Amino acid sequence: MQKDVLCYLERTAKRYPNNIAVTDQDSSINFDTLLKNSLAFAAHLQSIGVSRLVPIGVFLPKTARCIISFTGIMQNGCFYVPIDIKNPVSRVDAIVKNLGIKFIVTDETHFDTLRELSDVQLIKFEDINLDDNSKFNPKNRNLLIDTDPLYILNTSGSTGVPKGVTVPHRAIIDYIDWVIEEYKFDENLIIGNQTPFHFDFSASDIYIALATGSTLIIIPENLFMFPAKLVEFLKDKKINFIHWVPSALTSVSKLDVLGGVKLDIKTVFYGGELMPTKHLMYWKRYIPDAVFSNFYGPTETAVISTHYRLDRDFADDEPLPIGYPCKNTDVLVLDENDKLVTDKNILGELCIRGSSLAHGYYNNPEKTNAAFTQNPLNNAYPEKIYRTGDIVYYNEYGELMYKGRKDFQIKHQGYRIELGEIETAVLAIDGIFNACVLYDDENKNIVLIYEGNIEQREILLALRDKLPKYMLPSKFIKLSEMPLNINGKIDRVKLRKLF
């Protein structure tokens, strides 16, 4: 049995040494070179006294250098922490202190930005001799086991301190082995990477490539602001697999730029937030032979927990299923009394168990114990579940349906309302490109913030046929463009500042 994800790279470098592993705007690297570079990188870490099983920050632009850094850090038996270069130094400092990071890999361009960090040794990528791996000592790597941490991703924390989600090797190995088998992936994949490396979907792109010998193409970030150029890039690079957040897909569909373009895309994964059904149907119309799968999973569960392979058409106002559990993952829908929900159309909180679970939040036992709890259905032995805070139900097909967040449920005019249900109805309206529904507790308003070429009166007329009166928005804010956070999702924190 495989003990760490580096086994993928070693196996692939033997089978497909000359296959291109990663391509960015400026460079490409094959698997043989990637393996050798990772060993040289680890040798450098050893030369400056980096021990095993410590977190190492990576503060680099999204390029092949990141992949070299990630694999090199693992070769020394350590785990990596991708840090967004757009973060203010104060947030980087909060991450460093929370995780106890002593080393950060950066480059010449960003070196001075991090100088003010205390008790951190900066490793300049340009100073590493990637051509010499002769001094690499495999002892730390040989001690790795599959429950050791692979990476830490930082999510926002309610106290202002980011939470470090600690994901072990086994969680990614089980996901990668499953997804390759389930979707019949091989070395012929050409992966178009959209998500940042500090976002969990990117792990899917990276490790599918390492495991299959396929090519990971890092799409220039600026292309997502120009959908027509983005589509041309997909065509020119013959990209045949994408795993994007819905906002990236809708940027293409809302400008209707797929017409007359023949793409090679065979598989589309999407998730991370609500996918507007009408925009998905647009993509399906232009690439009808592609496989479309809705992927659901919080950062705390190693990329995804459930998936739904599109097997039928949906009306614009129909929500999309999140489907069924992935291999070696089980989902429990629990009611307010922690009793198992099995009946159709009954709401409950989605809880997850299995090898996909993260270890918890690094250096934060209090938050870990609140979210990763003992399975209430099992009193016989210790067994952790992750409480997602997501409200779901089973539909008539036995598929899981996402209803909304526990914290998106409001009480308005005496009614309990899921804001996600209002969003689904709004997103089905012609002329709405994107939307977010929030609640103004102080003024008791349901606030609709939207992007589109339609006015308030028309929206209300369309919604009156779909929603009861008490669920209709009472405040409307029209934007030329919806703000997105660093992971490409709608930035609800910024939107709250608008009212």
C-alpha positions, 0 to 999 in steps of 0.5 A: 500500500502506498505510504505517501503521495511522492510514490506517485511522482516516483512511479510516473518518473519511471514510466513517463520520464519525458512527459511534461508534468507542469507548464506555466507562462514561462516554463515547462518541466518533465517528470524526470526533472521534477523528481530530480529537482525535488531531491535537490530541493530537499538536499538544500533544506537539509543543508540549512538544518530543516528537520522532518515533520515541520510546516514550511511556508511557500510564498510564491506566484502560481508557477512550476516553482510551487510544484518543485517546492511542494515535492521537495518539502515532502522529500524531506519528510515535511509538509507544505503551507501554500500562502497567497502572495496577495495576502497582507503581511499582517495575515501572513504573520498571523499564519506564521505564528499560528502554525509555528512556521520557521521557514518560508520559501519565496523568490527574489521578487517577494523576498523584501515583502516578508523581511519584517516577519520575525523568527522566520528564515526565508529561503530564496528559491533562486539560491537553490541549486536544483541541478545537484541532488547528490547530497540528498539524504532519504532518511526523513522521507523514509520515515513518512507514513500515510497519516503524516501531514501532507499540507496545511490550508488556511481558512478564515477563523471567527477570531481573526486568526486563520485556521490551519486545516491539516490534511494527511497523505492518506486522505489525498491518496484515497481521493486520487486513487478513487477519482482516477478509477472512477473517471478513467483518467490516464496520461493523456489528460491535459489539465487546465488549472484555475484554482489557486494552490492555497485552495483545496481543489488545486490538490486534485489537479496536482496529484492527478497529474503526478499519479497519471503522468498527465500534464498540468497547465497553469492557466494565467490568472488574468485570462479569467477576466477575458472569457473570450481569450480564456476559451481560445487558450483552452482551445490552443492548449487542447485542454481536456479536463477542468476542475473549476469553481462555478464563478470561473465557468459562469464568466464564460457562459454569461458572455456567451463565448463558446459558440463556434469554438470546438474544445477538446474538453472531455471532463468538467468538475465544478464545486466549492459554491452553488453552480447556477443550473442555467449556466451549467446547461449552457456548457452542456449545450456546447460540449454535449459529450463531456462528463459533468460532475458536481463535486462537494467537499469542505476543505476539512475533507481533502478535496471532496466528499460527494460527487454527482455525475450529471445524468439528466437535464435540469430546468433553470430553477432546479438545484443540482444534486451533490450526489453520493459519497466517494470511495471510503467516505460515508455521509451521515445526515443528522437532525437536531437531536443527532438522530440519523435522517434517512427519509426523503425531503427531511433536512439535516446537517451533513456530517462526514466520516472516513479517510478523507477527514483532515486531522483537524486545525493545527495548534487549535484543539478547541476548534478541532474538538468543536468540528471533529466530534465523536460519531454520536451513532457509535458509542463502542469505540472512538470514531471522528466525524466532521460536522460541516454545518451544511444543511442537506436532504435526500431527493426522490432519487436518493441523491443528496441535495444541498439546501444551505448553511446552518448559518445561512438559515434565518428567521424572518417574519416568524418563518425559518428561511434558507437563503440558499433557496432564494439564491437558487430561484434568483439565479434561474431568472433570465438576465441574472448573471450572478447573485448572493442573498444576505440578511440584514439583521438590524433592519430585518431585510432580505438583501439581494445583491446581483449582477445582471441586466435586469431591474428590481421590478422584473426580478420581483415579478419573476420571483412571485411565481416561485417563492412565498411573499415572506421570502421575497427580497426587500432590498436590492443592490445591483453591481457591475461585477460581483466581488470574489475572494482569494479562492474565486468564490463570492466574497460575502464579507465584502458584500455585507459592507454594502448595507 
